[in-house]
Amino acid sequence: MVAESIGRNYNRLHALCCHGKHGYFDARSPEDIFQDTVVFVIQDAKAQNKSNNDFIEHFLFRFRMIEFQAQQDAKQLKSMPYANYKQTT
């Protein structure tokens, strides 16, 4: 049922999530995050039995959630020190 809702609204969801967005978070584009959101929402029990507008709002909420997590993961990887520039004692 959720996959059918995504299929019916795919073009609209894609336009809302990816149109005008650019940038990469640790080599993950908005397209990658969109596909991760599709997989997540298909498995999400809270996405079932929602009306069309409520489903779109739920999908956008999950997209923003996954996008924020991707940003935080990229930020954490940038702050991780690597030993190849440190001098040993």
N, CA, C and O atoms as a GROMACS GRO file, in nm:
protein
  356
    1MET      N    1   0.082  -0.119   0.000
    1MET     CA    2   0.000   0.000   0.000
    1MET      C    3   0.088   0.126   0.000
    1MET      O    4   0.060   0.222  -0.072
    2VAL      N    5   0.193   0.125   0.082
    2VAL     CA    6   0.283   0.241   0.088
    2VAL      C    7   0.360   0.256  -0.043
    2VAL      O    8   0.380   0.367  -0.092
    3ALA      N    9   0.403   0.144  -0.099
    3ALA     CA   10   0.476   0.149  -0.226
    3ALA      C   11   0.387   0.204  -0.338
    3ALA      O   12   0.435   0.276  -0.425
    4GLU      N   13   0.259   0.170  -0.335
    4GLU     CA   14   0.166   0.225  -0.434
    4GLU      C   15   0.151   0.376  -0.416
    4GLU      O   16   0.144   0.449  -0.515
    5SER      N   17   0.146   0.422  -0.292
    5SER     CA   18   0.136   0.566  -0.266
    5SER      C   19   0.261   0.639  -0.316
    5SER      O   20   0.252   0.749  -0.372
    6ILE      N   21   0.376   0.578  -0.298
    6ILE     CA   22   0.500   0.638  -0.348
    6ILE      C   23   0.497   0.641  -0.500
    6ILE      O   24   0.536   0.740  -0.562
    7GLY      N   25   0.451   0.532  -0.561
    7GLY     CA   26   0.443   0.526  -0.707
    7GLY      C   27   0.350   0.630  -0.766
    7GLY      O   28   0.381   0.692  -0.868
    8ARG      N   29   0.235   0.650  -0.701
    8ARG     CA   30   0.140   0.750  -0.749
    8ARG      C   31   0.195   0.892  -0.738
    8ARG      O   32   0.170   0.976  -0.823
    9ASN      N   33   0.271   0.917  -0.632
    9ASN     CA   34   0.319   1.052  -0.603
    9ASN      C   35   0.468   1.070  -0.630
    9ASN      O   36   0.527   1.168  -0.585
   10TYR      N   37   0.530   0.978  -0.702
   10TYR     CA   38   0.675   0.980  -0.719
   10TYR      C   39   0.726   1.111  -0.778
   10TYR      O   40   0.819   1.171  -0.724
   11ASN      N   41   0.666   1.156  -0.886
   11ASN     CA   42   0.714   1.279  -0.950
   11ASN      C   43   0.701   1.400  -0.858
   11ASN      O   44   0.790   1.484  -0.853
   12ARG      N   45   0.591   1.408  -0.788
   12ARG     CA   46   0.571   1.520  -0.695
   12ARG      C   47   0.670   1.512  -0.578
   12ARG      O   48   0.729   1.614  -0.541
   13LEU      N   49   0.687   1.394  -0.521
   13LEU     CA   50   0.781   1.378  -0.410
   13LEU      C   51   0.924   1.409  -0.454
   13LEU      O   52   0.998   1.476  -0.381
   14HIS      N   53   0.961   1.362  -0.571
   14HIS     CA   54   1.095   1.388  -0.623
   14HIS      C   55   1.117   1.537  -0.644
   14HIS      O   56   1.223   1.590  -0.612
   15ALA      N   57   1.017   1.604  -0.698
   15ALA     CA   58   1.029   1.748  -0.720
   15ALA      C   59   1.039   1.824  -0.588
   15ALA      O   60   1.116   1.919  -0.577
   16LEU      N   61   0.962   1.784  -0.488
   16LEU     CA   62   0.965   1.852  -0.359
   16LEU      C   63   1.097   1.829  -0.285
   16LEU      O   64   1.146   1.918  -0.215
   17CYS      N   65   1.153   1.712  -0.300
   17CYS     CA   66   1.274   1.678  -0.225
   17CYS      C   67   1.403   1.718  -0.296
   17CYS      O   68   1.499   1.757  -0.229
   18CYS      N   69   1.408   1.709  -0.426
   18CYS     CA   70   1.535   1.725  -0.497
   18CYS      C   71   1.545   1.850  -0.582
   18CYS      O   72   1.656   1.889  -0.620
   19HIS      N   73   1.434   1.915  -0.613
   19HIS     CA   74   1.439   2.032  -0.701
   19HIS      C   75   1.507   2.149  -0.631
   19HIS      O   76   1.464   2.191  -0.524
   20GLY      N   77   1.612   2.201  -0.692
   20GLY     CA   78   1.681   2.318  -0.640
   20GLY      C   79   1.782   2.286  -0.531
   20GLY      O   80   1.849   2.377  -0.482
   21LYS      N   81   1.795   2.160  -0.494
   21LYS     CA   82   1.894   2.124  -0.392
   21LYS      C   83   2.021   2.078  -0.461
   21LYS      O   84   2.017   2.010  -0.563
   22HIS      N   85   2.131   2.116  -0.404
   22HIS     CA   86   2.259   2.072  -0.456
   22HIS      C   87   2.355   2.055  -0.338
   22HIS      O   88   2.324   2.095  -0.226
   23GLY      N   89   2.466   1.998  -0.365
   23GLY     CA   90   2.564   1.974  -0.260
   23GLY      C   91   2.569   1.826  -0.227
   23GLY      O   92   2.476   1.750  -0.252
   24TYR      N   93   2.680   1.790  -0.170
   24TYR     CA   94   2.702   1.652  -0.134
   24TYR      C   95   2.740   1.644   0.013
   24TYR      O   96   2.812   1.730   0.064
   25PHE      N   97   2.690   1.543   0.079
   25PHE     CA   98   2.724   1.517   0.218
   25PHE      C   99   2.800   1.386   0.220
   25PHE      O  100   2.741   1.278   0.220
   26ASP      N  101   2.932   1.397   0.221
   26ASP     CA  102   3.018   1.278   0.220
   26ASP      C  103   2.983   1.189   0.100
   26ASP      O  104   2.960   1.069   0.115
   27ALA      N  105   2.980   1.250  -0.016
   27ALA     CA  106   2.954   1.184  -0.145
   27ALA      C  107   2.810   1.135  -0.159
   27ALA      O  108   2.784   1.047  -0.241
   28ARG      N  109   2.717   1.188  -0.083
   28ARG     CA  110   2.575   1.153  -0.096
   28ARG      C  111   2.500   1.275  -0.145
   28ARG      O  112   2.498   1.380  -0.080
   29SER      N  113   2.437   1.260  -0.259
   29SER     CA  114   2.362   1.370  -0.319
   29SER      C  115   2.217   1.366  -0.268
   29SER      O  116   2.176   1.269  -0.205
   30PRO      N  117   2.140   1.472  -0.297
   30PRO     CA  118   1.997   1.469  -0.262
   30PRO      C  119   1.923   1.351  -0.328
   30PRO      O  120   1.826   1.300  -0.272
   31GLU      N  121   1.969   1.308  -0.445
   31GLU     CA  122   1.909   1.191  -0.511
   31GLU      C  123   1.931   1.065  -0.427
   31GLU      O  124   1.840   0.984  -0.412
   32ASP      N  125   2.051   1.050  -0.372
   32ASP     CA  126   2.080   0.934  -0.287
   32ASP      C  127   1.995   0.936  -0.161
   32ASP      O  128   1.942   0.833  -0.119
   33ILE      N  129   1.981   1.053  -0.102
   33ILE     CA  130   1.901   1.066   0.019
   33ILE      C  131   1.754   1.040  -0.012
   33ILE      O  132   1.683   0.981   0.069
   34PHE      N  133   1.708   1.083  -0.129
   34PHE     CA  134   1.571   1.056  -0.170
   34PHE      C  135   1.546   0.906  -0.182
   34PHE      O  136   1.444   0.856  -0.134
   35GLN      N  137   1.639   0.834  -0.244
   35GLN     CA  138   1.623   0.690  -0.257
   35GLN      C  139   1.628   0.619  -0.122
   35GLN      O  140   1.555   0.523  -0.099
   36ASP      N  141   1.713   0.667  -0.032
   36ASP     CA  142   1.715   0.612   0.104
   36ASP      C  143   1.581   0.635   0.174
   36ASP      O  144   1.533   0.549   0.248
   37THR      N  145   1.521   0.750   0.149
   37THR     CA  146   1.392   0.782   0.209
   37THR      C  147   1.283   0.691   0.154
   37THR      O  148   1.196   0.647   0.229
   38VAL      N  149   1.287   0.663   0.026
   38VAL     CA  150   1.188   0.572  -0.035
   38VAL      C  151   1.195   0.436   0.034
   38VAL      O  152   1.092   0.380   0.071
   39VAL      N  153   1.315   0.384   0.050
   39VAL     CA  154   1.331   0.253   0.114
   39VAL      C  155   1.285   0.259   0.259
   39VAL      O  156   1.220   0.166   0.307
   40PHE      N  157   1.318   0.366   0.329
   40PHE     CA  158   1.279   0.380   0.470
   40PHE      C  159   1.128   0.389   0.485
   40PHE      O  160   1.070   0.323   0.572
   41VAL      N  161   1.065   0.470   0.403
   41VAL     CA  162   0.920   0.492   0.416
   41VAL      C  163   0.842   0.367   0.376
   41VAL      O  164   0.736   0.340   0.434
   42ILE      N  165   0.891   0.290   0.281
   42ILE     CA  166   0.822   0.165   0.245
   42ILE      C  167   0.816   0.071   0.364
   42ILE      O  168   0.718  -0.002   0.381
   43GLN      N  169   0.919   0.074   0.448
   43GLN     CA  170   0.923  -0.014   0.565
   43GLN      C  171   0.862   0.050   0.690
   43GLN      O  172   0.849  -0.017   0.793
   44ASP      N  173   0.826   0.176   0.682
   44ASP     CA  174   0.777   0.251   0.798
   44ASP      C  175   0.629   0.219   0.824
   44ASP      O  176   0.544   0.240   0.738
   45ALA      N  177   0.599   0.168   0.943
   45ALA     CA  178   0.461   0.134   0.977
   45ALA      C  179   0.374   0.258   0.993
   45ALA      O  180   0.252   0.251   0.974
   46LYS      N  181   0.434   0.371   1.027
   46LYS     CA  182   0.358   0.494   1.045
   46LYS      C  183   0.311   0.554   0.913
   46LYS      O  184   0.227   0.644   0.914
   47ALA      N  185   0.362   0.506   0.802
   47ALA     CA  186   0.324   0.560   0.672
   47ALA      C  187   0.199   0.494   0.617
   47ALA      O  188   0.145   0.540   0.515
   48GLN      N  189   0.151   0.391   0.679
   48GLN     CA  190   0.034   0.320   0.629
   48GLN      C  191  -0.094   0.393   0.666
   48GLN      O  192  -0.100   0.464   0.766
   49ASN      N  193  -0.195   0.372   0.585
   49ASN     CA  194  -0.331   0.424   0.609
   49ASN      C  195  -0.335   0.575   0.626
   49ASN      O  196  -0.406   0.626   0.712
   50LYS      N  197  -0.260   0.646   0.544
   50LYS     CA  198  -0.263   0.792   0.548
   50LYS      C  199  -0.328   0.843   0.419
   50LYS      O  200  -0.320   0.779   0.314
   51SER      N  201  -0.392   0.957   0.430
   51SER     CA  202  -0.447   1.019   0.310
   51SER      C  203  -0.332   1.070   0.224
   51SER      O  204  -0.217   1.073   0.269
   52ASN      N  205  -0.361   1.111   0.104
   52ASN     CA  206  -0.257   1.152   0.009
   52ASN      C  207  -0.173   1.268   0.063
   52ASN      O  208  -0.050   1.261   0.060
   53ASN      N  209  -0.237   1.372   0.112
   53ASN     CA  210  -0.162   1.488   0.163
   53ASN      C  211  -0.086   1.454   0.290
   53ASN      O  212   0.027   1.501   0.309
   54ASP      N  213  -0.145   1.375   0.378
   54ASP     CA  214  -0.075   1.334   0.500
   54ASP      C  215   0.046   1.246   0.466
   54ASP      O  216   0.150   1.255   0.531
   55PHE      N  217   0.030   1.162   0.366
   55PHE     CA  218   0.141   1.077   0.324
   55PHE      C  219   0.257   1.161   0.271
   55PHE      O  220   0.373   1.134   0.302
   56ILE      N  221   0.227   1.261   0.191
   56ILE     CA  222   0.331   1.347   0.136
   56ILE      C  223   0.403   1.421   0.249
   56ILE      O  224   0.525   1.432   0.248
   57GLU      N  225   0.328   1.472   0.344
   57GLU     CA  226   0.388   1.540   0.459
   57GLU      C  227   0.477   1.445   0.540
   57GLU      O  228   0.585   1.483   0.584
   58HIS      N  229   0.431   1.322   0.558
   58HIS     CA  230   0.511   1.222   0.630
   58HIS      C  231   0.640   1.192   0.554
   58HIS      O  232   0.747   1.182   0.614
   59PHE      N  233   0.629   1.176   0.423
   59PHE     CA  234   0.747   1.148   0.341
   59PHE      C  235   0.847   1.263   0.350
   59PHE      O  236   0.967   1.240   0.364
   60LEU      N  237   0.799   1.387   0.342
   60LEU     CA  238   0.889   1.502   0.350
   60LEU      C  239   0.955   1.510   0.488
   60LEU      O  240   1.072   1.547   0.498
   61PHE      N  241   0.881   1.477   0.593
   61PHE     CA  242   0.938   1.474   0.727
   61PHE      C  243   1.052   1.372   0.734
   61PHE      O  244   1.159   1.402   0.787
   62ARG      N  245   1.028   1.253   0.682
   62ARG     CA  246   1.131   1.149   0.682
   62ARG      C  247   1.251   1.188   0.595
   62ARG      O  248   1.365   1.158   0.629
   63PHE      N  249   1.225   1.256   0.483
   63PHE     CA  250   1.334   1.301   0.398
   63PHE      C  251   1.423   1.399   0.473
   63PHE      O  252   1.546   1.388   0.470
   64ARG      N  253   1.361   1.495   0.541
   64ARG     CA  254   1.440   1.592   0.618
   64ARG      C  255   1.516   1.524   0.731
   64ARG      O  256   1.628   1.564   0.764
   65MET      N  257   1.456   1.422   0.791
   65MET     CA  258   1.522   1.348   0.898
   65MET      C  259   1.647   1.276   0.844
   65MET      O  260   1.753   1.284   0.906
   66ILE      N  261   1.635   1.208   0.732
   66ILE     CA  262   1.748   1.136   0.675
   66ILE      C  263   1.852   1.233   0.621
   66ILE      O  264   1.972   1.207   0.631
   67GLU      N  265   1.809   1.345   0.565
   67GLU     CA  266   1.903   1.447   0.517
   67GLU      C  267   1.983   1.505   0.633
   67GLU      O  268   2.104   1.524   0.621
   68PHE      N  269   1.918   1.533   0.745
   68PHE     CA  270   1.988   1.585   0.862
   68PHE      C  271   2.089   1.484   0.914
   68PHE      O  272   2.201   1.520   0.951
   69GLN      N  273   2.050   1.357   0.917
   69GLN     CA  274   2.143   1.254   0.963
   69GLN      C  275   2.263   1.242   0.870
   69GLN      O  276   2.375   1.221   0.916
   70ALA      N  277   2.242   1.255   0.741
   70ALA     CA  278   2.354   1.251   0.645
   70ALA      C  279   2.447   1.370   0.667
   70ALA      O  280   2.569   1.355   0.659
   71GLN      N  281   2.391   1.487   0.696
   71GLN     CA  282   2.474   1.604   0.724
   71GLN      C  283   2.557   1.583   0.850
   71GLN      O  284   2.676   1.616   0.853
   72GLN      N  285   2.496   1.528   0.954
   72GLN     CA  286   2.567   1.505   1.079
   72GLN      C  287   2.676   1.398   1.062
   72GLN      O  288   2.784   1.411   1.119
   73ASP      N  289   2.647   1.295   0.985
   73ASP     CA  290   2.748   1.192   0.960
   73ASP      C  291   2.866   1.249   0.883
   73ASP      O  292   2.981   1.216   0.914
   74ALA      N  293   2.840   1.334   0.783
   74ALA     CA  294   2.948   1.395   0.707
   74ALA      C  295   3.030   1.488   0.794
   74ALA      O  296   3.153   1.492   0.782
   75LYS      N  297   2.965   1.562   0.882
   75LYS     CA  298   3.036   1.652   0.972
   75LYS      C  299   3.124   1.573   1.069
   75LYS      O  300   3.237   1.615   1.098
   76GLN      N  301   3.075   1.461   1.117
   76GLN     CA  302   3.152   1.379   1.209
   76GLN      C  303   3.275   1.320   1.140
   76GLN      O  304   3.382   1.313   1.199
   77LEU      N  305   3.260   1.278   1.015
   77LEU     CA  306   3.374   1.222   0.944
   77LEU      C  307   3.481   1.327   0.917
   77LEU      O  308   3.600   1.295   0.915
   78LYS      N  309   3.440   1.451   0.897
   78LYS     CA  310   3.538   1.557   0.872
   78LYS      C  311   3.617   1.591   0.996
   78LYS      O  312   3.732   1.634   0.986
   79SER      N  313   3.560   1.572   1.114
   79SER     CA  314   3.629   1.608   1.237
   79SER      C  315   3.710   1.493   1.294
   79SER      O  316   3.775   1.510   1.398
   80MET      N  317   3.708   1.377   1.230
   80MET     CA  318   3.781   1.261   1.279
   80MET      C  319   3.929   1.274   1.243
   80MET      O  320   3.962   1.287   1.125
   81PRO      N  321   4.018   1.272   1.342
   81PRO     CA  322   4.161   1.285   1.311
   81PRO      C  323   4.218   1.154   1.255
   81PRO      O  324   4.181   1.045   1.297
   82TYR      N  325   4.307   1.169   1.162
   82TYR     CA  326   4.376   1.055   1.105
   82TYR      C  327   4.523   1.065   1.143
   82TYR      O  328   4.578   1.175   1.154
   83ALA      N  329   4.587   0.953   1.161
   83ALA     CA  330   4.723   0.948   1.213
   83ALA      C  331   4.828   0.976   1.107
   83ALA      O  332   4.945   0.989   1.142
   84ASN      N  333   4.795   0.985   0.983
   84ASN     CA  334   4.897   0.998   0.880
   84ASN      C  335   4.960   1.138   0.876
   84ASN      O  336   5.059   1.158   0.806
   85TYR      N  337   4.907   1.234   0.949
   85TYR     CA  338   4.969   1.366   0.953
   85TYR      C  339   5.033   1.394   1.089
   85TYR      O  340   5.098   1.498   1.106
   86LYS      N  341   5.017   1.305   1.184
   86LYS     CA  342   5.074   1.325   1.317
   86LYS      C  343   5.214   1.263   1.324
   86LYS      O  344   5.241   1.159   1.264
   87GLN      N  345   5.300   1.327   1.398
   87GLN     CA  346   5.435   1.275   1.414
   87GLN      C  347   5.441   1.194   1.542
   87GLN      O  348   5.389   1.235   1.646
   88THR      N  349   5.503   1.082   1.533
   88THR     CA  350   5.515   0.996   1.651
   88THR      C  351   5.626   1.046   1.741
   88THR      O  352   5.718   1.113   1.695
   89THR      N  353   5.618   1.014   1.866
   89THR     CA  354   5.721   1.058   1.961
   89THR      C  355   5.835   0.959   1.970
   89THR      O  356   5.930   0.981   2.045
   0.00000   0.00000   0.00000
